[in-house]
Amino acid sequence: MKQYKAVVLNYAPRATSMAEQLEKTANEMAQQGYELVTFSVTNSAKAIAVFGIGKAD
């Protein structure tokens, strides 16, 4: 069964710092077996990244 985990990235008003945070978080989650499924940037300059692990049914 596929399981998901959502992670909120901190305030990052510049694209470069947002990308760095996303890359760091994605690499940390990959070490735990998760893969990045999707992410969205909010109007408040935060991001929500969704990671998945396991096989889809």
C-alpha positions in Angstrom: 0.0 0.0 0.0 1.3 3.5 -0.9 1.6 5.9 2.0 2.1 9.6 1.8 3.8 12.3 4.0 3.3 16.0 3.6 6.1 18.4 4.6 5.8 22.2 4.9 8.9 24.1 3.9 9.8 27.3 5.7 9.2 30.8 4.3 11.4 31.4 1.3 10.7 34.6 -0.6 13.3 33.9 -3.3 13.2 31.0 -5.7 16.8 30.0 -5.1 16.3 29.5 -1.4 13.1 27.7 -2.0 14.8 25.3 -4.4 17.6 24.7 -2.0 15.2 23.8 0.8 13.2 21.5 -1.5 16.3 19.8 -2.7 17.6 19.3 0.8 14.3 18.0 2.0 13.9 15.7 -1.0 17.3 14.2 -0.4 16.7 13.6 3.3 13.4 11.9 2.5 15.0 9.8 -0.2 17.4 8.4 2.4 14.3 7.2 4.3 12.9 5.6 1.1 10.4 8.3 0.2 10.2 9.9 -3.3 8.8 13.3 -4.1 5.3 13.0 -5.6 4.4 16.7 -6.0 4.8 20.1 -4.4 3.0 23.4 -4.3 4.1 26.9 -3.4 1.7 28.9 -1.3 1.0 32.7 -1.5 2.8 33.1 1.8 6.1 31.9 0.2 6.0 28.5 1.8 5.9 25.2 0.0 4.1 21.9 0.7 5.9 18.9 -0.6 4.2 15.5 -0.7 6.3 12.3 -0.6 5.3 8.7 -1.2 6.6 5.4 -0.1 5.5 1.8 -1.0 3.7 0.4 -4.0 0.3 1.5 -5.3 -2.4 -1.1 -4.9 
